[in-house]
């Protein structure tokens, strides 16, 4: 049988055999393996999911690389333009970049993992180019955003250099932790970047993950979980330095990091501040406490759901982001607990099962048609926004927020 994953025994960056287990979530499915409802396919791939730490690189990472064709199929359903918090964040990134670096119409901005072109639409006064392997890239092309439908690799970078030249700005929003070979990734970025160019990455921040118990963001797409310390080590190897760090709200708490090779840029005080905060907070004691809280939250959530079901109440879930697959499978929720998962009308995920389960994903119209007593918010990191919107649309029941501490709100 063909192998679709590879166990990692060495640090992804330092290559040293010093990996220490932080947290094990068991075997989880690929988050984008979405089978159609009532399909005859009964087969899914499950892979070990362990969070590890390398003292040599200070990098948190998982110990298993899954074939990218499983992780990012051509039918990859994610579209960044459907999420308001991402649209607002991209507007902020654009305005910040324009103000700090004074872009002009001849500057090339390249977005790695550009998806539907949502970010690049903001840079309309510059030359822009997206690169993404999914079919959603054709939507960007249709919307007037030049896009290469391919993975970001040596071949595609050579193609960009020949046809478009080097980039003043390269962005990687929520993809910099997804590409498996760090060495190849960094060399390709530098090959494409101008000598005075700026690489801007946005990644889910490990401190946010620990502080708000976001174990549900641990899945195979996310090979690495960055801190400013680990990013500093990575960039230093390739002659780059971090000049600015900014905490942002996307994905439940991320960091936007500016890295450059040129010596002309001044290092912002935000870099030192972030490094000091990490050194103080990321102690062995706090990491152990995090692991204990993960298990406790699982038990507490199951207990709350059991009490609700004993009273013959109906529970629907809301939101099927990638993180929902980790939470539902780790906690062990089934269709006997959750009738269905509701997504906004038009979502590509509707009429599919959540990976690893037979819980169907349906239109949120079902909420108002069937009026369940409870809604479990799987996109809990934006619970305030969800609760407000669902109440405005007429929902009268109660909400279950699963993390960081399971609770019920009216």
KAJOQUI-V913711 format. One record per backbone hydrogen bond with DSSP energy under -1.0 kcal/mol. NH is the residue of the N-H (numbers start at 0). CO is the residue of the C=O. If there is no record, write none. Layout:
# KAJOQUI-V913711
[[NH/CO] [NH/CO]]
This chain:
# KAJOQUI-V913711
[[5/64] [7/62] [10/15] [14/10] [17/15] [19/52] [21/50] [22/50] [24/48] [27/46] [32/29] [33/31] [36/350] [38/35] [46/27] [48/25] [50/22] [51/60] [52/19] [53/58] [57/53] [60/51] [61/222] [62/49] [64/5] [66/3] [69/66] [70/66] [71/67] [75/72] [81/78] [82/79] [86/82] [87/83] [88/84] [89/85] [90/86] [91/87] [92/88] [93/89] [94/90] [95/91] [96/92] [97/93] [98/94] [99/95] [100/96] [101/97] [106/103] [108/126] [109/168] [110/128] [111/170] [112/130] [113/130] [116/113] [120/116] [121/118] [125/122] [126/106] [128/108] [129/145] [130/110] [131/147] [134/73] [136/133] [137/134] [138/135] [140/136] [141/137] [142/138] [143/140] [144/139] [147/129] [149/147] [156/152] [157/153] [158/154] [159/155] [160/156] [161/157] [162/158] [163/159] [164/159] [166/191] [167/107] [168/107] [169/197] [170/109] [171/199] [173/201] [177/174] [181/179] [184/180] [185/181] [186/182] [187/183] [188/184] [189/185] [190/186] [191/187] [192/188] [193/166] [196/193] [197/167] [198/258] [199/169] [200/256] [201/171] [202/254] [204/252] [205/225] [208/204] [209/205] [210/206] [211/207] [212/209] [213/208] [214/212] [216/213] [217/214] [221/218] [222/176] [222/220] [224/59] [230/226] [231/227] [232/228] [233/229] [234/230] [235/231] [236/232] [238/235] [239/234] [240/259] [242/257] [243/257] [245/255] [247/253] [251/248] [252/249] [253/247] [254/202] [255/245] [256/200] [257/243] [258/198] [259/240] [267/242] [270/267] [272/268] [273/269] [274/270] [275/271] [276/272] [277/273] [278/274] [279/275] [280/276] [281/277] [282/280] [286/282] [287/283] [288/284] [289/285] [290/286] [291/287] [292/288] [293/289] [294/290] [295/291] [296/292] [297/293] [298/294] [299/295] [300/296] [301/297] [302/298] [303/299] [304/300] [305/301] [306/302] [307/303] [308/304] [309/305] [311/308] [312/307] [315/373] [316/339] [317/375] [318/341] [323/320] [324/321] [326/322] [327/323] [328/324] [329/325] [330/326] [331/327] [332/327] [336/333] [337/333] [338/314] [340/359] [341/316] [342/361] [346/343] [349/346] [350/360] [351/348] [352/34] [353/358] [356/353] [360/351] [361/340] [363/342] [365/362] [366/363] [368/364] [369/365] [370/366] [373/313] [374/397] [375/315] [376/399] [377/317] [377/375] [378/317] [381/378] [382/379] [385/381] [386/382] [387/383] [388/384] [389/385] [390/386] [391/387] [392/388] [393/390] [394/389] [397/372] [398/408] [399/374] [400/406] [406/400] [408/398]]
